[in-house]
Amino acid sequence: MVKAIGEVDISAVDLFEFLGKDDGDMKIEQMILGWEVLNDVDETTKVMWNAINCPFPIQSRDFVSVKHMRQDGGQFFIVSKGINSDRALEKGRTRGSTTINSWILEATGENKCRITRLIHVDIKGSVPTVMLNLAVSKTGEQIVNLRSYLASKGLLQ
């Protein structure tokens, strides 16, 4: 499991709405090749498919997961959990498994929030340790990428 924590100058509500959009991760994560909503379960829960690019010589991976959004007081949760799916695996890809992929947002001020990023995935297949360590090191970069993206759109307070 990988954990990263950061703070951003935007309200937790606004960040929750941004990250909760189907393409929220696409805007900040450069490894994502594509995504698709497979099923809208309800207003807060969706079955999602996404594919990520892996560095050469590793095949790209795809994942199918249930994404759920919830607010509890001043905390906001966006949590994904991998599921089995009959969605066909595309040629040249390996299906990975997501134990947890989450964004936990806590309001720390009127226009500030703390982000806790928890990720535990099994990308399956034979992957050199050096490549796994590289992927793990990029978790914190997601918060930096998020901050940069929000600043470029004038969304930071």
Secondary structure, 3 states (H helix, E strand, C coil): CEEEEEEECCCHHHHHHHHHCCCCHHHCCCCEEEEEEEEEEECCEEEEEEEECCCCCCCEEEEEEEEEEEEECCEEEEEEEECCCCCCCCCCEEECEEEEEEEEEEEEECCEEEEEEEEEEECCCCCCHHHHHHHHHCHHHHHHHHHHHHHHCCCCC
